[in-house]
């Protein structure tokens, strides 16, 4: 009985420490919750820019989607891996437990093979403006469901309201963009069906990745060691993107041979590198957000990507601006605001 009480006290103390944690930024102490929410907000537009560049690459019919993805992921590996190696050689880099590394590898596989590849294919099948809100809506549901059952994260009334608001918003945006292409869609049912299948796969992959990352980044007692080292953000970045680079490079080599790595024109290199840099920045802030707030809440905030992507679609791809778009974007803003107040 006394041991149970001590464990309860220890858990309460740990939770209290997390709530009173945070960091001093610009001379003021900010809570972990605030830093996490702000980090998730920063990551969203970065990912939007990356997705825009990736969508632009689909205009080059001769360029393999695997090539675009491998260059995007390798950008992070090339930039971050040397830092890890130098810090390790200087004795200043500590690796977490084997279980954490396994979780990060699993997250990388789910994100890259199950999520990113089908997501990229959905661009060519149904377009950026339609695939993005659909992926976002399904990811919201998936992350909340997996987080509730596996990580025991609570779905509060405010969070549920935020989820419903954002699902409504992305549905409006998706329907608004698809409206003018009804005749074309009717004539390409196989293509649309394949695009929707890709959307489901991408949402499942991303939802699984988010919850696995949350588990790896927050739980220091996975191997029964309460003094286990905090999972470095740089290690999470290199592991997930490294898994993706390996998968896409293998698929590209098997499909088109080694020469395919250098075949694309210069314009494609610029787009792919731009996507990689934006993805690297977005991934850094996403990890900092997932480390501090619930995976489902981080996904809620990520839905704000829809605003940026809709604006880019209207400006660069001639997609319509109508009442449904305005209503959808307004609901996105409301949903993100609700996510900020949810616990």
N, C-alpha and C positions, 0 to 999 in steps of 0.2 A: 504493500500500500504506500509506504513511504517512498519507494523507488518511483512509483507512478506519479506521485505528487512532485518529486524532483524533476521527472521528465517533463511534466506539464509546465513547471516553473521555467525550465530551460527553454522549452518551445516558446513560451510567452516572452521570455527575455530576448530570444532571437528575433521574434516578430517585432518587438518594440525597437530593437536596434535597427532593423530594416526601415521602420517608419521614421526614425529620427536620423537616419543616414542622409547621404547626399554629398554635395560638394560645394566649395566656395567658388563662385564665378562672378567676375566683375565686382569683387569685394562684398558679395552677399551670399549667404548660404541658401542653397536651393535643395528641396527635398528630392529623393529618388523618384517619386511619382511625377514631379514637375519636369525633372530632367528627362525622364523616360518619355513622357508625352511630347516634349519639345523635340527630342531626338526622332521620334516617329514622324512628327510633322515635317522635319527637315528631310528625312529620307524619301518621303512621298514625291516631291517634285523632281528629285534626282533620278528616281526610278522612272518617272514619266519621261524625262529627257532621254534616258537610255532606251525605253520602249519605242519612243519616236524614231530614234536612229535605227533601231532594229526593224521597225516597220518600213522605213525607207529602203533598207537593204532587200526587202522582198520584191522591189521593183526591178531588180536585176535577176532575170530568169535563169541565167547561167551560173549564178553564184549559189553554192550549196548552203542550206540553212545551218548545217553542221560547221561550215567554215566561219560563218558569222558568229555563231555561239562560242566556238573555241577561241577566237580572237578576243571576244568580249571577256571571257572568263580568264584567259591567260594574262590579260592586262593587270588584274589584281595580283595574280601569282608572281609576275615579274616585278611588280612594285613592292610587294610586302615580304616575299620570301627572303631577299637579301638582308632586310632588317632583322628578321627572326634569326637568321644564321649568325649575323654579327653579334647580336645580343647573347646568343647561346654560347658562342666561342668566348665571350667576355664573362661568362658565368652569371649573366643577369636575366636569363630567361628560364622559367620553370614550366614544365609541362604538367597538365592535370592527369587524372587517373586514366587508365586504359578504358574504363567504361565510358567516360566522357568523350574520349577520342572516338570510340565506336559510335556513340550517339551522333557526333559531328559528321562522321563518314556516312551514317545512315541518312542524316538530314541532307547531306550533299547529294546523295543518290536520288532521294525523293524530290528534291528541288530541281535537279538538272535533268535527269532521265525521264522521270514521271511528270514533272512540271514544265520545265523550260522548253523542251523539244516540242511537245504538243502545243504549247502556248504559241510558239513561233509559227507552227504550221497553221494554227487557227487564223493568223493574220492574213495569209494568202487565201484561205477558204472563205472567211466571212468578214474580214476587215478589222482594222484597229478599233474603230469606234463601237462596233458591236461586240467583239470578243472581250474587250477590256471590262465593260460593266458586267457582263455575264460571269467572267472569272471572279471579279470582285464579290459579286453577290453570293456565289457558291462558296467562295473561300471564307466569307464571313460566317456562313452556316457551319462549314466544316471545321474551322478553327475553334469556334465556340463549342461545338459538340465534342470534339476530341479533347479540348482543354477541360471540359466539365467532367468527362468520364475518366481520363487518364491522369490529369494533373489536379483534379478536384477543384478547379477554378469555378467560382460562383458566377452564375448568370443573374445579375440583379435586375430589378425592374427597369432601372435607367439604362443598363446595357442592352436589355431586350428591346427597349424602345428605340435605342440607337440602331440596333441591327435591323429592325423592321423599317425604320426611316431610310436607312441606306439601301436596303434591298429595293424599296419602292423607288428610290432615286435612280439607282442603276438600271432598273427595269424601264423607267421612263426614258432615260437616255438611250438605252439600247433600242427601244421601239421607235424613238424619234429618228434615229439614224438609219434604221432599216426600212422605214416607211416608204421611201421613194424607190426602193428596189424590189417591190413586191413581185412584179412580173419576172424580173431576172431571177429572183430566188426560186419562184415556182418552177422555172425551167432548169434549175440546178439543184434538185433535191438531194442528190447524192453528195454533192459538194457541201451543202449546208449541213447535212447529217454528219459528215466527217468533221466539219468545223465544230459542231456542238459536242461531238465525242471528244475532240481535242480539248475543248473548254472544260469538260468534266474531269478529264485526266489532269489538266493543269491545276485546277482548283484543289483536287485531292492531294496532288504532290506538294503544293505550296502550303496547304493546311497542315499536312504531316510534318513538313520541314519546320514550320513555325513552332509547333508544340515540342518537337524534339530539340530544337535550339533552346527553347525556354527551359526544358528539363536540364540540358547540359550546362547552361549558363548560370542557373540559379541554385542547383542542388549540389552542395559540396560533400554530401554524405553518401554518394552513390555506391561507394565501396566500403562503407562503414567507417570512414575516416573523417571525423569532423574538422580536422586541420588541413584537409586537402586544399591545394592551391586553387585560387580563383582562375577560371578559364580565361586565358588572354583573348581579347577581341581579335588581335592579329591572327592567332591560331585558328579561330573559327572562320575568319575570312579566307585564309589560304586553304583550309581543309575543304570547305564547301565548293569554292571556285576551282580548286585543284581537281576534285572529283569530276566536276563538270568538264574541265579542259581535257582530262584523260578520256572520258566517255565520248565527247564530241570528236576528238582527234582520231580515236579508234574507228568510229563510224565513218568519218570522212576518208580515212586511208583505205578502209575496206570497200567503200563505195566508188571512190574516184581516183584512188592512188595517191602517192606522196606528192606528185606534182600539183595537186589541187590546193596545197597550202599556199602557194605563191602565184597561182593563176589569176585571181581577181584583179580588176583594174585599181588604179590609185584612189579613185573616188570611194571605192568600197572600203579600202583600208582606213580612210579618214572617218567614215561613218562607224565602222566597227570599233576603232580605237575610241571615238567619242562615246559610243555606247558603253565601252569598258570602263572609261574613267568615271562617267556618271554613275554607273552601276557600283563601282568601288566605293565612291563617296556615300551613295545611298545605303549600301550594305553595312558600312561602318556605323552609320547612325541607326539603322534598323537593329543591329545587334545591341547597341547601347540602349535602345528602347525596349527590346525584348528582355534584356537583363533586368530591367527595373519595373516593368508593368506586365500585366497579363498578356499572353499571346493573343487572345481574342480582342483585347483592347487595342493592341498594336495593329492588328488587322483592320479594326474599325477605322483607325486614323489613316491607314494606307488607302482607304477608299477615296480619300481626297485626291488621289492620282487622277480620278475620273474628271475632275475639274480641269486640270492641266491638259490632259489628253484630249478632252473635248475642244478646248481652246486651240490646241495645235491642229486638230483635225479640221476645224473650221477655217483656220488661217492658211494651212498648207495643202489640204486634200479636198477643199471645196465642199466639206460636209455642211449640212443645213443648220441654221440657227433659227429655232422656232419656239413656240410657247412651251412645248414639252421639254426642250433643252433647258430653258430658263427655269422651269419648275424643278427639273431634275437636279440642276446645279444648286438651286436654293435648298433642296432637301439634303443634298450632300453636306452643305455647310451646317445645317441644323444637326444632322447626324453626327458629324465630327465634334460639334459643340457638346452634344449629349455624351459622346464618348469621353470627352475631357472631364466631365463631372461624375462619370460612373466610377465605382470602386471595384 
